[in-house]
Amino acid sequence: QVQLVESGGGLVQPGGSLRLSCATSRSIFSIYSMGWYRQAPGKQRELVATISFGGSTNYADSMKGRFTISRDDASNTVHLQMNSLKPEDTAVYYCNARRLMGATLLNYWGQGTQVTVSS
C-alpha cells in the first residue's frame, strides 16, 4: 500500500511562510511524479505544483513566484515552500504521487494537511 505522510501545515499570518513536507517510500519516490494539490471549503481540488522524478516542475499560475516545490532524494520527501501567503491560500493541502503505466494511471493521495492564513 502506498503511504504519503504529510506534515507542516498550520496557522500563519498573511505574508508569512510555511513549508509542507510529504514523505514516502523509495520505490514510489524514484519513479512517480509528486505534487501538491489543495481544496478550499466549497471548492474543487486544484493543482498547486508538481515535480517529476527527473526534477521538472510545474506550478499553477497563482502560485508562481510564491511557492517552490522540491525533492529530497536522500529522504524520499517532497517539500512545498510557501511564501507571501494570502488568506485565499487557506485550504487543505494534499500530497499526490502519480504515474502512468501504459493506459493505467496510478494515482495516490495523502491524508491532507490544513493550512490557514489569517490574522
HUVENQUI-V578125 format. One record per backbone hydrogen bond with DSSP energy under -1.0 kcal/mol. CO is the residue of the C=O (numbers start at 1). NH is the residue of the N-H. If there is no record, write none. Layout:
co=CO nh=NH
co=CO nh=NH
This chain:
co=5 nh=23
co=7 nh=21
co=10 nh=116
co=12 nh=118
co=13 nh=16
co=16 nh=85
co=18 nh=82
co=20 nh=80
co=21 nh=7
co=22 nh=78
co=23 nh=5
co=25 nh=29
co=26 nh=30
co=28 nh=31
co=28 nh=32
co=33 nh=98
co=34 nh=51
co=35 nh=96
co=36 nh=48
co=36 nh=49
co=37 nh=94
co=38 nh=46
co=39 nh=92
co=40 nh=43
co=46 nh=38
co=48 nh=60
co=49 nh=36
co=50 nh=58
co=51 nh=34
co=52 nh=55
co=56 nh=52
co=58 nh=50
co=60 nh=63
co=60 nh=64
co=63 nh=66
co=63 nh=67
co=66 nh=83
co=68 nh=81
co=70 nh=79
co=72 nh=77
co=76 nh=24
co=77 nh=72
co=78 nh=22
co=79 nh=70
co=80 nh=20
co=81 nh=68
co=82 nh=18
co=85 nh=15
co=86 nh=89
co=87 nh=90
co=91 nh=115
co=92 nh=39
co=93 nh=113
co=94 nh=37
co=95 nh=110
co=96 nh=35
co=97 nh=108
co=98 nh=33
co=99 nh=106
co=101 nh=104
co=104 nh=101
co=106 nh=99
co=108 nh=97
co=113 nh=93
co=114 nh=10
co=115 nh=91
co=116 nh=12
